[in-house]
């Protein structure tokens, strides 16, 4: 996770440097920056109208270019970045679509239940033509969509009862706006009553209703009273301008930030005494002033602070975010970080996507689970001080020059999604290249694995985990609480066919304990005197035998899985021949034999000190029904029973994964017996 977070932060740093590189290229070719002011005199009449449409100011009664230019200057300073965004938005708005409502519930969910937006709906009565024609309606949709106003069409033929209840007996236009200034308040519907069915007149009607929700100040006394008043709003944004009404983008933002930011329009058109504005630090017109508890911030003096809906929206969201804004931001960051797994994971292509899907599901689930207690904590009343300090920290950090660069880069990359995706893909491919090179230097075999090999290994792991999860035998247990195995019993009941055909890997066999069977001989005094003469030779031969026996045990352990059951048709010469003899004996005959009976010669005694502590003492293999010979290789099972190594390996490799004596699963650990009781015919040492 930390590696993916590091790569994601590195990617953001690359985006920041790349944006500065693009600015340098533009400056080198044209000699201008995005924050450089544009003289409206040098612009064409078409570009001036585009700027006014993006700001939401009507120009229908201004036929002269001079009047249009003055209106642009009255609404705010124009920057190169805003001009570029306006021209690009003019091209992108051609593909704006409108919603067709299917009935009352659809209309209620989208229009009446929307508390922080504006809807413009054209109602078409039964057997009537629409109030606005198709061509004019497309122009209207294109014009109002710039300001976040959503549009739709409600045909009364789909729900005539709802139209009669609403009183829509003729085709009309309906506009929905929030009724109160509180967040998530009621919504009121207003019907267009004008006679002129033109785009500009309808747009003036929309902007007039939206502007009526903004507090307007017309004199200095009112401004002084409002400036010194302290109320529930921590953020207040003032527009000082010589206009009849605020721009449409300013009115649309006032509805979008209802309950969070208070919008105030100061109309200085007929003011004679402007001394108070000088006292509070307002020298230029127009001016967008943000009033916070920490002081005054002049909007438009930093990079990316354009006079447009998108720029001011991102600015205000960074200062006064909603919980939903933070959740969406965390969701985007978590998914960008999870997609890094596609490039970090090496090996088969299918493996990459399987790991990616698993990471996406895990990260998104953890994100949603972690947000639930956060939402609960935010409702607690004693966290108000923490909430205030958090917002204060956001205001301090997001009014810096670095924050303005980040917002400008966000608007740039959001308007160029292809560039954002291509840079993310290039960054991921670089990560994949260096990660592959690093793992090849470490001789990692995962890099060269193909899809078929990985799917085969995944299926083997899945089947072994699904049917019989195997405990590790690296450290054989001394203590265990598993006296019974209810899970195995339930698995057998659920899948009875698996009792006959178990799908169990044989990897656990190599971890079973193995050792050599040794006997202690009873020697005479003459043999002892003869043996004392060759003490040195005996010691050397004993050491040689010990080393050779340990080597044989190791080699036998390694060769368990190199010899298939079909090839091993007989046991060691020292051990026995086993499998056929055991299969020919009935279970009752095998059960009748005394397990652990001592049938060795009288002058030979087993060396029990070489046996593992949790193994039962015996001298006979019940698989081949032969006694243990001196030096033969033995193997024990978790239940404590001991057999010839070759005999029990052939037994287990044949698919019978249980003890031949007690039927305890050979892959399952078992609580060791309390303490070994010596056999009745054992000779005490």
Secondary structure, 3 states (H helix, E strand, C coil): CHHHHHHHHHHHHHHHHHHHHHHHHHHHHHCCCCCCECCHHHCCHHHHHHHHHHHCCCCCCCCCHHHHHHHHHHHCCCEHHHHHHHHHHHHHHHHCCCEEECCHHHHHHHHHCCCCCCEEEEEECCCCCCCCCHHHHHHHHHHHHHHCCEEEEEEHHHCHHHHHHHCCCCCEEEEEEECCCCCCCCEEEEECCCCCCCHHHHHHHHHHHHHCCCEEECCHHHHHHHHCCCCCCCEEEEEEECCCCCCHHHHHHHHHCCCCEEEEEEECCCCCCCHHHHHCCCCCCCEEEEEECCEEEEECCCCCCCCCHHHHHHHHHHHCCCHHHHHHHHHHHHHHHHHCHHHHCCCCHHHHHHHHHHHHHHHHHHHHHHHHHHHHHHCCHHHHHHHHHHHHHHHHHHCCHHHHHHHHHHHHHHHCHHHHHHHHHHHHHHHHHHHHHHHHHCCCHHHHCCHHHHHHHHHHHHHHHHHCCCCCCCCCCCCCCCCCCHHHHHHHHHCCHHHHCCCCCCHHHHHCCEEECCEEECCCHHHHHHHHHCHHHHHHHHHHHHHHHHHHHHHHHHCCCCCCCCCCCCCCCCCCCCHHHHHHCCHHHHHHCCCCCCCCCCCEEECHHHCCCCCCCCCEECCCCEECCCCCEEEECCCCCEEEHHHHHHHHHCCCCECCCCCCECCCCCCCCCCCCCCCCCCCC
